[in-house]
Amino acid sequence: MKNSTLILLKAQFLNQSGVNTFRYENDKNKKNKMVIFAFAMTITVIMMVVYCFMMAYGLGSIGLSGIIPGYAFTITSLIVMLFTIFKASGTLFAFKDYDMLMSLPVKTTTVITSRFLLMYEMNVLFCILVMLPMGTAYGMFAHPQILFYVLWVISIFVTPLVPMTIAAALGAIISAISSKFKHTNMINIILSFVVTIGFMGASMSAGTMSGGQINIKQLASLGTMLTHKMNQIYPLVSIFEKGVCQYNIIAFISFLVISVIWYFVFVKVVSIKYKAINTGLTSHQTKSNYKLKSSKVTSTFRALHRKEIKRFFSSYLYVLNVGMGAVLLLALSITCFIFGIDKLQRLMGIPNIKGIMTNFAPFVMSGMLAMTCTTSVSLSLEGKNLWILLSAPIEAATIYRSKMAVNITLLLPVSLLSSILMKLCLKPSIMSTVWMFITPLAYVGLTSVWGIYINLKFPNFEWESEVTVIKQSIASLFGILGGMLFGFIPMVILLILPGIDRNLIMGVITLLVIGITSILYIKVCGTKLPK
């Protein structure tokens, strides 16, 4: 049993990580792409470690070092939970080689364990990147005993278990419900979005501070309040803090036992309905009353556009990982519209929040829209079917335009609706309203062209699982990071140039975005399809 689990885990890891490509591939271009991807991931890891350390160091410098361990544990658990919800379908359920694995002489629990451990490996790495630097910062201020560091390192490897099993259980429930419907994949996507947004909303609500500005003299009570809020979000925090920070060995053992038992119960329960859930997710209903009618003739572009739209919504993993930015923006805009600016100011305790939101809203909206970049992986997802496009009498530019049009089709209504809702909430001036509409639309165009440009530079057609393209490719990484930077850099410019007219900065940045989009568009349309 143990050997079977390890063999399956090793095979899955080598398949998705690209290690075999680097070790055995003779094509230097492919190896170079792997090196570039590793370099990009290294930069991302360094940025994440520095950010986590500085965040914990900031808490310690204002006298709140006591909440750092609980805070690190809470945010790590929450983010692990959110990311696991996205991974559950495609990694644990409805994965490509399901039929092959289930035909092997291994138990269902062995398959579940190997798939779960694959997610666990990635989440442990994430826990190390968050908790290790934050624990280091805590040690600089609190000067704990050596035992703290021992318990802290052990807890890093245990922390993911409970949030992962909760998220995977939610994923199992969502998958079980959606498998009962005709349009299984669409129901699965909708339920996942609802659960994710509802979970994030509940977490934010539990963590909301009230009572206006915090005085420095109230830092002690603030620490107590934040600890209480973290316990509201995740009750296991109190046991963790007692065990690690107060050196309560009984509490720490309780934390370990709860986490491990929770995992074993999950595996046993899911194994009962595992085959039924996967059968429902991977099977398709067909109608027997088909009647031949007259066929509709359409243009090449519209046919390709329709094909791309269907491809996008046919993949649960594609929609959830690429489309989350747009969904979160829409949820944020609706929340702001419902609450209103006055109530938001009272809830968040930030004075003059209207002016801050008015200044940064166009770029926050643009950054979130830019994170939804379907084109960064759409070409690679053609995979082994690329020969169909290569052999068809279709210009490469038409294919690229159809893929860019899909991204625009998804983002354009979200951009306009979010701009309308934010305008009604903030009631900005005429020029601010103009930028609130024009700037996000400019970023929609940039994102659509940028994605296909990056995918042409770093294509990957030799994949076995779409997880490799959507979550682990260079193009996917640059698509997401590019979107974040596109929105982040202008906000930094606004902060470091407070004396310059804001409308002038908005106009220059928007024109610059339009100019870059035009240049990239010309380059993309003049590029042949890769072979």
RODO-2510 file (C-alpha; in nm, 4 decimals, decimal comma):
residues 531
     n   res          X          Y          Z
     1     m     0,0000     0,0000     0,0000
     2     k     0,2702     0,2462     0,1008
     3     n     0,4854     0,1553    -0,1995
     4     s     0,1892     0,1973    -0,4366
     5     t     0,1124     0,5411    -0,2930
     6     l     0,4727     0,6570    -0,3270
     7     i     0,5002     0,5215    -0,6833
     8     l     0,1819     0,7029    -0,7897
     9     l     0,2934     1,0199    -0,6146
    10     k     0,6354     1,0124    -0,7801
    11     a     0,4855     0,9544    -1,1256
    12     q     0,2402     1,2430    -1,0833
    13     f     0,5104     1,4756    -0,9561
    14     l     0,7480     1,4005    -1,2451
    15     n     0,4656     1,4404    -1,4951
    16     q     0,3525     1,7822    -1,3712
    17     s     0,6787     1,9364    -1,2546
    18     g     0,8667     1,9085    -1,5839
    19     v     1,1691     1,7443    -1,4180
    20     n     1,1861     1,4750    -1,6852
    21     t     1,1801     1,7395    -1,9571
    22     f     1,4831     1,9069    -1,8047
    23     r     1,6679     1,5777    -1,7479
    24     y     1,6043     1,3940    -2,0740
    25     e     1,4955     1,6507    -2,3339
    26     n     1,7516     1,7098    -2,6119
    27     d     1,5869     2,0265    -2,7436
    28     k     1,7848     2,3199    -2,5999
    29     n     1,4965     2,5626    -2,6522
    30     k     1,2720     2,3563    -2,4248
    31     k     1,5428     2,3352    -2,1617
    32     n     1,5974     2,7100    -2,1819
    33     k     1,2280     2,7677    -2,1279
    34     m     1,2424     2,5506    -1,8175
    35     v     1,5357     2,7580    -1,6906
    36     i     1,3430     3,0819    -1,7543
    37     f     1,0411     2,9397    -1,5728
    38     a     1,2578     2,8349    -1,2776
    39     f     1,4151     3,1822    -1,2687
    40     a     1,0729     3,3521    -1,2760
    41     m     0,9471     3,1266    -0,9972
    42     t     1,2595     3,2016    -0,7915
    43     i     1,1972     3,5775    -0,8226
    44     t     0,8341     3,5241    -0,7224
    45     v     0,9385     3,3179    -0,4201
    46     i     1,1905     3,5813    -0,3089
    47     m     0,9298     3,8571    -0,3390
    48     m     0,6817     3,6524    -0,1376
    49     v     0,9347     3,5743     0,1374
    50     v     1,0385     3,9407     0,1641
    51     y     0,6763     4,0546     0,1762
    52     c     0,5844     3,8076     0,4526
    53     f     0,8922     3,9012     0,6560
    54     m     0,8256     4,2747     0,6230
    55     m     0,4596     4,2291     0,7151
    56     a     0,5538     4,0411     1,0346
    57     y     0,8366     4,2850     1,1058
    58     g     0,5893     4,5725     1,0760
    59     l     0,3612     4,4117     1,3338
    60     g     0,6538     4,3575     1,5673
    61     s     0,7793     4,7147     1,5301
    62     i     0,4487     4,8594     1,6541
    63     g     0,4355     4,6280     1,9555
    64     l     0,2116     4,3565     1,8139
    65     s     0,4682     4,0755     1,7969
    66     g     0,2425     3,8565     2,0092
    67     i    -0,0091     3,8134     1,7280
    68     i     0,2464     3,7208     1,4597
    69     p     0,2313     3,3389     1,5091
    70     g    -0,1480     3,3290     1,5060
    71     y    -0,1616     3,5694     1,2145
    72     a     0,0867     3,3628     1,0113
    73     f    -0,1057     3,0436     1,0897
    74     t    -0,4414     3,2032     0,9978
    75     i    -0,3486     3,3602     0,6653
    76     t    -0,1554     3,0489     0,5617
    77     s    -0,4546     2,8273     0,6370
    78     l    -0,7008     3,0578     0,4599
    79     i    -0,4959     3,0846     0,1413
    80     v    -0,4211     2,7100     0,1384
    81     m    -0,7950     2,6499     0,1682
    82     l    -0,8786     2,8824    -0,1209
    83     f    -0,6119     2,7396    -0,3500
    84     t    -0,7129     2,3812    -0,2689
    85     i    -1,0744     2,4510    -0,3665
    86     f    -0,9426     2,5430    -0,7114
    87     k    -0,7210     2,2351    -0,7307
    88     a    -0,9743     1,9802    -0,6044
    89     s    -1,1337     1,9352    -0,9458
    90     g    -0,8615     1,8431    -1,1907
    91     t    -0,6232     1,7053    -0,9288
    92     l    -0,8392     1,5054    -0,6888
    93     f    -1,1528     1,4707    -0,9054
    94     a    -1,2073     1,4381    -1,2811
    95     f    -0,8373     1,4269    -1,3678
    96     k    -0,7268     1,3142    -1,7111
    97     d    -0,5743     0,9758    -1,6245
    98     y    -0,8565     0,8727    -1,3875
    99     d    -0,9576     0,5652    -1,5912
   100     m    -0,5983     0,4441    -1,6138
   101     l    -0,5318     0,4819    -1,2399
   102     m    -0,8573     0,3171    -1,1347
   103     s    -0,7814     0,0182    -1,3587
   104     l    -0,4582    -0,0475    -1,1674
   105     p    -0,4559    -0,3118    -0,8884
   106     v    -0,4608    -0,0486    -0,6114
   107     k    -0,7234     0,0548    -0,3603
   108     t    -0,9341     0,3673    -0,4032
   109     t    -0,7871     0,5079    -0,0823
   110     t    -0,4394     0,4704    -0,2347
   111     v    -0,5384     0,6783    -0,5386
   112     i    -0,6999     0,9462    -0,3172
   113     t    -0,3972     0,9557    -0,0880
   114     s    -0,1519     0,9946    -0,3773
   115     r    -0,3584     1,2752    -0,5336
   116     f    -0,4020     1,4463    -0,1978
   117     l    -0,0298     1,4236    -0,1207
   118     l     0,0439     1,5850    -0,4577
   119     m    -0,1536     1,8916    -0,3456
   120     y     0,0026     1,8644     0,0007
   121     e     0,3558     1,8963    -0,1411
   122     m     0,2763     2,2295    -0,3059
   123     n     0,0911     2,3615    -0,0013
   124     v     0,3777     2,2688     0,2326
   125     l     0,6088     2,4715     0,0107
   126     f     0,3702     2,7635     0,0378
   127     c     0,3572     2,7252     0,4180
   128     i     0,7365     2,7331     0,4326
   129     l     0,7468     3,0526     0,2266
   130     v     0,4955     3,2254     0,4543
   131     m     0,5561     3,0864     0,8017
   132     l     0,9370     3,0636     0,7987
   133     p     1,0021     3,4364     0,7362
   134     m     0,7196     3,5401     0,9692
   135     g     0,8524     3,3074     1,2403
   136     t     1,1976     3,4607     1,1932
   137     a     1,0565     3,8101     1,2398
   138     y     0,8704     3,6950     1,5518
   139     g     1,1951     3,5568     1,6950
   140     m     1,3676     3,8927     1,6452
   141     f     1,1139     4,0680     1,8697
   142     a     0,9914     3,8006     2,1136
   143     h     1,3229     3,6148     2,1705
   144     p     1,1478     3,2785     2,2362
   145     q     1,3050     2,9589     2,3633
   146     i     1,4729     2,7084     2,1306
   147     l     1,1665     2,4849     2,1727
   148     f     0,9585     2,7442     1,9826
   149     y     1,1656     2,6990     1,6676
   150     v     1,1397     2,3203     1,6879
   151     l     0,7610     2,3312     1,7291
   152     w     0,7298     2,6006     1,4620
   153     v     0,9138     2,3921     1,2010
   154     i     0,7053     2,0828     1,2830
   155     s     0,3831     2,2845     1,2606
   156     i     0,4736     2,4045     0,9094
   157     f     0,4329     2,0474     0,7825
   158     v     0,1061     1,9928     0,9723
   159     t    -0,0662     2,3272     0,9125
   160     p    -0,1927     2,2458     0,5576
   161     l    -0,3769     1,9264     0,6569
   162     v    -0,6958     2,0704     0,8086
   163     p    -0,7535     2,3550     0,5576
   164     m    -0,6762     2,1180     0,2712
   165     t    -0,9230     1,8562     0,3897
   166     i    -1,1931     2,1190     0,4507
   167     a    -1,1398     2,2626     0,1033
   168     a    -1,1225     1,9168    -0,0555
   169     a    -1,4420     1,8170     0,1293
   170     l    -1,6119     2,1284    -0,0101
   171     g    -1,4770     2,0322    -0,3508
   172     a    -1,6173     1,6799    -0,3060
   173     i    -1,9584     1,8159    -0,2064
   174     i    -1,9599     2,0566    -0,5011
   175     s    -1,8547     1,7776    -0,7369
   176     a    -2,1161     1,5377    -0,5950
   177     i    -2,3957     1,7953    -0,6372
   178     s    -2,2900     1,9040    -0,9857
   179     s    -2,2613     1,5419    -1,1040
   180     k    -2,6390     1,5093    -1,0621
   181     f    -2,7099     1,7791    -1,3217
   182     k    -2,7025     1,7690    -1,6994
   183     h    -2,4521     2,0553    -1,7363
   184     t    -2,2134     1,9149    -1,4776
   185     n    -1,9153     2,1354    -1,5524
   186     m    -2,1085     2,4635    -1,5504
   187     i    -2,2816     2,3793    -1,2211
   188     n    -1,9430     2,2846    -1,0765
   189     i    -1,7945     2,6210    -1,1806
   190     i    -2,0864     2,8251    -1,0447
   191     l    -2,0923     2,6449    -0,7093
   192     s    -1,7151     2,6822    -0,6717
   193     f    -1,7331     3,0566    -0,7358
   194     v    -2,0227     3,0956    -0,4910
   195     v    -1,8436     2,9007    -0,2165
   196     t    -1,5135     3,0847    -0,2714
   197     i    -1,6661     3,4333    -0,2702
   198     g    -1,8922     3,3470     0,0239
   199     f    -1,5965     3,2125     0,2191
   200     m    -1,3855     3,5212     0,1463
   201     g    -1,6745     3,7474     0,2393
   202     a    -1,7293     3,5686     0,5707
   203     s    -1,3576     3,5883     0,6501
   204     m    -1,3460     3,9601     0,5752
   205     s    -1,6594     4,0178     0,7805
   206     a    -1,5152     3,8311     1,0785
   207     g    -1,1920     4,0265     1,0498
   208     t    -1,3437     4,3710     1,0088
   209     m    -1,2378     4,6274     1,2652
   210     s    -1,4719     4,8962     1,3831
   211     g    -1,4456     5,1953     1,6019
   212     g    -1,2547     5,4362     1,3784
   213     q    -0,8860     5,5030     1,3989
   214     i    -0,6595     5,3116     1,6356
   215     n    -0,4612     5,5124     1,8851
   216     i    -0,1052     5,4038     1,9643
   217     k    -0,2015     5,3753     2,3302
   218     q    -0,4616     5,1161     2,2353
   219     l    -0,2164     4,8735     2,0755
   220     a    -0,2454     4,6200     2,3587
   221     s    -0,6225     4,6050     2,3244
   222     l    -0,5808     4,5971     1,9464
   223     g    -0,3651     4,2850     1,9773
   224     t    -0,6306     4,1184     2,1927
   225     m    -0,9015     4,2154     1,9458
   226     l    -0,7087     4,0813     1,6470
   227     t    -0,6412     3,7539     1,8281
   228     h    -1,0137     3,7235     1,9015
   229     k    -1,0956     3,7922     1,5354
   230     m    -0,8499     3,5254     1,4181
   231     n    -1,0109     3,2723     1,6507
   232     q    -1,3469     3,3645     1,5003
   233     i    -1,2148     3,2918     1,1526
   234     y    -1,0296     2,9723     1,2449
   235     p    -1,0857     2,8202     1,5939
   236     l    -0,7741     2,5981     1,5661
   237     v    -0,5602     2,9138     1,6065
   238     s    -0,5959     2,9165     1,9873
   239     i    -0,4736     2,5545     2,0187
   240     f    -0,1842     2,6287     1,7840
   241     e    -0,0776     2,9391     1,9809
   242     k    -0,0950     2,7577     2,3159
   243     g     0,1164     2,4753     2,1829
   244     v     0,3809     2,6753     1,9942
   245     c     0,4021     3,0102     2,1769
   246     q     0,3212     2,8968     2,5319
   247     y     0,5120     2,5665     2,5003
   248     n     0,2058     2,3672     2,6033
   249     i     0,3008     2,0205     2,4801
   250     i    -0,0491     1,8799     2,5405
   251     a    -0,2010     2,1558     2,3246
   252     f     0,0604     2,0992     2,0533
   253     i    -0,0022     1,7227     2,0503
   254     s    -0,3758     1,7967     2,0321
   255     f    -0,3092     2,0172     1,7300
   256     l    -0,1131     1,7362     1,5611
   257     v    -0,3711     1,4680     1,6452
   258     i    -0,6665     1,6777     1,5259
   259     s    -0,4919     1,7536     1,1964
   260     v    -0,3877     1,3938     1,1249
   261     i    -0,7188     1,2342     1,2298
   262     w    -0,9088     1,4931     1,0247
   263     y    -0,7073     1,3863     0,7194
   264     f    -0,7664     1,0103     0,7675
   265     v    -1,1408     1,0617     0,8202
   266     f    -1,1557     1,2661     0,5007
   267     v    -0,9833     0,9957     0,2934
   268     k    -1,2117     0,7214     0,4289
   269     v    -1,5333     0,9190     0,3742
   270     v    -1,4455     1,0377     0,0225
   271     s    -1,3347     0,6887    -0,0856
   272     i    -1,6928     0,5655    -0,0348
   273     k    -1,8359     0,7928    -0,3084
   274     y    -1,5156     0,8575    -0,5036
   275     k    -1,5991     0,6444    -0,8074
   276     a    -1,9570     0,7739    -0,8241
   277     i    -1,8427     1,1383    -0,8126
   278     n    -1,5801     1,0911    -1,0838
   279     t    -1,8176     0,8922    -1,3027
   280     g    -2,0704     1,1749    -1,2816
   281     l    -1,8094     1,4389    -1,3601
   282     t    -1,6466     1,2563    -1,6522
   283     s    -1,9602     1,1164    -1,8192
   284     h    -2,1731     1,3114    -2,0664
   285     q    -2,5437     1,2947    -2,1472
   286     t    -2,6584     1,2723    -2,5073
   287     k    -2,9984     1,3141    -2,6661
   288     s    -3,1498     1,0470    -2,8882
   289     n    -3,4078     1,2759    -3,0545
   290     y    -3,1618     1,4535    -3,2874
   291     k    -3,3222     1,5900    -3,6045
   292     l    -3,1335     1,7041    -3,9131
   293     k    -3,2082     2,0683    -3,9889
   294     s    -3,0599     2,3302    -4,2140
   295     s    -2,7077     2,4288    -4,1178
   296     k    -2,6085     2,7871    -4,0498
   297     v    -2,3096     2,9320    -4,2295
   298     t    -2,0921     3,1777    -4,0403
   299     s    -1,7589     3,3508    -4,0857
   300     t    -1,4279     3,1863    -3,9996
   301     f    -1,3685     3,4336    -3,7185
   302     r    -1,7080     3,3723    -3,5545
   303     a    -1,6634     2,9958    -3,5805
   304     l    -1,3225     3,0153    -3,4135
   305     h    -1,4556     3,2545    -3,1496
   306     r    -1,7406     3,0183    -3,0680
   307     k    -1,4969     2,7262    -3,0455
   308     e    -1,2756     2,9194    -2,8033
   309     i    -1,5703     3,0179    -2,5841
   310     k    -1,6790     2,6548    -2,5609
   311     r    -1,3223     2,5469    -2,4830
   312     f    -1,3000     2,7979    -2,2001
   313     f    -1,6235     2,6985    -2,0279
   314     s    -1,5645     2,3266    -2,0835
   315     s    -1,2682     2,3300    -1,8430
   316     y    -1,3382     2,3739    -1,4723
   317     l    -0,9689     2,4375    -1,4064
   318     y    -0,9439     2,6943    -1,6872
   319     v    -1,2393     2,9005    -1,5672
   320     l    -1,1556     2,8933    -1,1964
   321     n    -0,7861     2,9744    -1,2258
   322     v    -0,8028     3,2285    -1,5075
   323     g    -1,1427     3,3859    -1,4463
   324     m    -1,1183     3,4534    -1,0723
   325     g    -0,9836     3,8101    -1,1133
   326     a    -1,2891     3,9245    -1,3074
   327     v    -1,5290     3,7503    -1,0682
   328     l    -1,3633     3,9069    -0,7628
   329     l    -1,3775     4,2516    -0,9256
   330     l    -1,7468     4,2094    -0,9915
   331     a    -1,8056     4,0927    -0,6338
   332     l    -1,6031     4,3882    -0,4990
   333     s    -1,7980     4,6378    -0,7110
   334     i    -2,1340     4,4945    -0,6058
   335     t    -2,0269     4,5025    -0,2394
   336     c    -1,9192     4,8679    -0,2644
   337     f    -2,2461     4,9592    -0,4368
   338     i    -2,4624     4,7810    -0,1781
   339     f    -2,2812     4,9154     0,1296
   340     g    -2,2152     5,2659     0,0019
   341     i    -1,9102     5,4790     0,0703
   342     d    -2,0246     5,6053     0,4112
   343     k    -2,0790     5,2573     0,5541
   344     l    -1,7504     5,1347     0,4068
   345     q    -1,5695     5,4201     0,5804
   346     r    -1,7284     5,3315     0,9157
   347     l    -1,6528     4,9599     0,8774
   348     m    -1,2911     5,0027     0,7706
   349     g    -1,2140     5,2944     1,0004
   350     i    -1,0161     5,4785     0,7300
   351     p    -1,0774     5,8539     0,7035
   352     n    -1,1256     6,0062     0,3564
   353     i    -1,1672     5,6613     0,2037
   354     k    -1,3693     5,8130    -0,0814
   355     g    -1,0703     6,0141    -0,2060
   356     i    -0,8378     5,7132    -0,1770
   357     m    -1,0761     5,4824    -0,3614
   358     t    -1,1452     5,7423    -0,6315
   359     n    -0,7715     5,7854    -0,6975
   360     f    -0,6845     5,4168    -0,7056
   361     a    -1,0098     5,2534    -0,8268
   362     p    -0,9255     5,2702    -1,2012
   363     f    -0,5954     5,0857    -1,1484
   364     v    -0,7281     4,8410    -0,8885
   365     m    -1,0041     4,7516    -1,1346
   366     s    -0,7528     4,7341    -1,4206
   367     g    -0,5159     4,5107    -1,2242
   368     m    -0,7927     4,2669    -1,1325
   369     l    -0,9158     4,2583    -1,4919
   370     a    -0,5609     4,2041    -1,6184
   371     m    -0,5270     3,8962    -1,3950
   372     t    -0,7973     3,7328    -1,6089
   373     c    -0,5815     3,6533    -1,9110
   374     t    -0,7248     3,3604    -2,1061
   375     t    -0,4946     3,4254    -2,4015
   376     s    -0,1776     3,3464    -2,2056
   377     v    -0,2614     2,9742    -2,2263
   378     s    -0,5263     2,9492    -2,5005
   379     l    -0,2762     2,8706    -2,7765
   380     s    -0,0918     2,6085    -2,5693
   381     l    -0,4223     2,4396    -2,4858
   382     e    -0,4546     2,3430    -2,8529
   383     g    -0,1982     2,0767    -2,7606
   384     k    -0,1839     1,7856    -3,0022
   385     n    -0,4746     1,9358    -3,2024
   386     l    -0,2564     2,2224    -3,3240
   387     w    -0,2119     2,0406    -3,6577
   388     i    -0,5787     2,1099    -3,7343
   389     l    -0,5177     2,4857    -3,7247
   390     l    -0,1891     2,4492    -3,9146
   391     s    -0,3546     2,2501    -4,1948
   392     a    -0,6684     2,4685    -4,2164
   393     p    -0,6798     2,7502    -4,4776
   394     i    -0,6976     3,0149    -4,2032
   395     e    -0,4634     3,3051    -4,1495
   396     a    -0,2711     3,2983    -3,8217
   397     a    -0,3874     3,6542    -3,7466
   398     t    -0,7520     3,5376    -3,7594
   399     i    -0,6788     3,2631    -3,5078
   400     y    -0,5058     3,5103    -3,2767
   401     r    -0,7917     3,7604    -3,3073
   402     s    -1,0481     3,4947    -3,2174
   403     k    -0,8539     3,4069    -2,9015
   404     m    -0,8138     3,7738    -2,8063
   405     a    -1,1846     3,8274    -2,8739
   406     v    -1,2728     3,5624    -2,6138
   407     n    -1,0792     3,7507    -2,3454
   408     i    -1,2466     4,0769    -2,4497
   409     t    -1,5888     3,9089    -2,4522
   410     l    -1,5391     3,7969    -2,0929
   411     l    -1,3855     4,1185    -1,9572
   412     l    -1,5754     4,3912    -2,1436
   413     p    -1,9135     4,3483    -1,9661
   414     v    -1,7396     4,3010    -1,6287
   415     s    -1,5375     4,6197    -1,6843
   416     l    -1,8389     4,8308    -1,7831
   417     l    -2,0657     4,6980    -1,5076
   418     s    -1,7959     4,7406    -1,2403
   419     s    -1,7284     5,0961    -1,3586
   420     i    -2,0982     5,1805    -1,3375
   421     l    -2,1291     5,0348    -0,9865
   422     m    -1,8138     5,2098    -0,8608
   423     k    -1,9332     5,5379    -1,0141
   424     l    -2,2666     5,5101    -0,8342
   425     c    -2,0888     5,4247    -0,5086
   426     l    -1,8154     5,6913    -0,5156
   427     k    -1,9970     5,9652    -0,7113
   428     p    -1,6666     6,1037    -0,8484
   429     s    -1,6086     6,4129    -1,0622
   430     i    -1,6603     6,4099    -1,4401
   431     m    -1,2926     6,3499    -1,5217
   432     s    -1,2579     6,0823    -1,2529
   433     t    -1,5631     5,9098    -1,4000
   434     v    -1,4034     5,9203    -1,7453
   435     w    -1,0864     5,7483    -1,6189
   436     m    -1,2944     5,4979    -1,4218
   437     f    -1,4396     5,3802    -1,7541
   438     i    -1,1614     5,4418    -2,0074
   439     t    -0,8581     5,3111    -1,8121
   440     p    -1,0003     4,9619    -1,7346
   441     l    -1,1136     4,9288    -2,0982
   442     a    -0,7609     5,0108    -2,2142
   443     y    -0,6274     4,7396    -1,9828
   444     v    -0,8787     4,4895    -2,1230
   445     g    -0,7234     4,5388    -2,4653
   446     l    -0,3680     4,5231    -2,3292
   447     t    -0,4361     4,2035    -2,1338
   448     s    -0,5888     4,0274    -2,4333
   449     v    -0,2949     4,1106    -2,6621
   450     w    -0,0276     4,0645    -2,3948
   451     g    -0,1467     3,7106    -2,3205
   452     i    -0,1258     3,5867    -2,6788
   453     y     0,2112     3,7617    -2,7210
   454     i     0,3528     3,5777    -2,4175
   455     n     0,1990     3,2468    -2,5265
   456     l     0,3662     3,2808    -2,8670
   457     k     0,6999     3,3368    -2,6934
   458     f     0,6559     3,0399    -2,4565
   459     p     0,4204     2,7831    -2,6147
   460     n     0,3775     2,4334    -2,4740
   461     f     0,1914     2,1836    -2,6906
   462     e     0,3356     1,8605    -2,5503
   463     w     0,1386     1,8307    -2,2262
   464     e    -0,0455     1,5360    -2,0777
   465     s    -0,2584     1,7321    -1,8295
   466     e    -0,3994     2,0821    -1,8789
   467     v    -0,2854     2,1551    -1,5214
   468     t     0,0663     2,1817    -1,6659
   469     v    -0,0404     2,4610    -1,9020
   470     i    -0,2907     2,6486    -1,6868
   471     k    -0,1066     2,6446    -1,3543
   472     q     0,2580     2,5557    -1,4160
   473     s     0,3649     2,7096    -1,7479
   474     i     0,5849     3,0143    -1,8073
   475     a     0,3115     3,1815    -2,0119
   476     s     0,0550     3,1350    -1,7340
   477     l     0,2949     3,2766    -1,4741
   478     f     0,3809     3,5817    -1,6851
   479     g     0,0139     3,6315    -1,7700
   480     i    -0,0813     3,6581    -1,4018
   481     l     0,2279     3,8525    -1,2910
   482     g     0,1930     4,0863    -1,5861
   483     g    -0,1648     4,1625    -1,4866
   484     m    -0,0661     4,2342    -1,1270
   485     l     0,2223     4,4613    -1,2336
   486     f     0,0084     4,6449    -1,4892
   487     g    -0,2207     4,7544    -1,2076
   488     f     0,0422     4,7905    -0,9320
   489     i     0,3008     5,0108    -1,1052
   490     p     0,0602     5,2999    -1,1835
   491     m    -0,0529     5,3043    -0,8182
   492     v     0,3116     5,3381    -0,7104
   493     i     0,3487     5,6270    -0,9563
   494     l     0,0464     5,8000    -0,8039
   495     l     0,1973     5,7579    -0,4566
   496     i     0,5462     5,8883    -0,5391
   497     l     0,4182     6,1821    -0,7492
   498     p     0,1488     6,3361    -0,5274
   499     g     0,2198     6,6907    -0,6480
   500     i     0,1423     6,6229    -1,0152
   501     d    -0,2138     6,6564    -1,1400
   502     r    -0,3830     6,3161    -1,1086
   503     n    -0,5783     6,3548    -1,4328
   504     l    -0,2523     6,4170    -1,6200
   505     i    -0,0993     6,0968    -1,4767
   506     m    -0,4152     5,9007    -1,5584
   507     g    -0,4148     6,0320    -1,9153
   508     v    -0,0455     5,9602    -1,9763
   509     i    -0,0689     5,6048    -1,8346
   510     t    -0,3860     5,5268    -2,0287
   511     l    -0,2340     5,6525    -2,3561
   512     l     0,0823     5,4538    -2,2817
   513     v    -0,1255     5,1381    -2,2303
   514     i    -0,3081     5,1970    -2,5597
   515     g     0,0242     5,2541    -2,7376
   516     i     0,1814     4,9333    -2,5991
   517     t    -0,1333     4,7417    -2,6930
   518     s    -0,1131     4,8671    -3,0531
   519     i     0,2548     4,7720    -3,0877
   520     l     0,1990     4,4225    -2,9434
   521     y    -0,1082     4,3729    -3,1628
   522     i     0,0887     4,4477    -3,4800
   523     k     0,3656     4,2088    -3,3722
   524     v     0,1202     3,9304    -3,2846
   525     c    -0,0768     3,9543    -3,6093
   526     g     0,2477     3,9367    -3,8070
   527     t     0,3624     3,6159    -3,6350
   528     k     0,3138     3,2706    -3,7873
   529     l     0,1674     2,9828    -3,5893
   530     p     0,4385     2,7923    -3,3996
   531     k     0,5033     2,4347    -3,5078
***
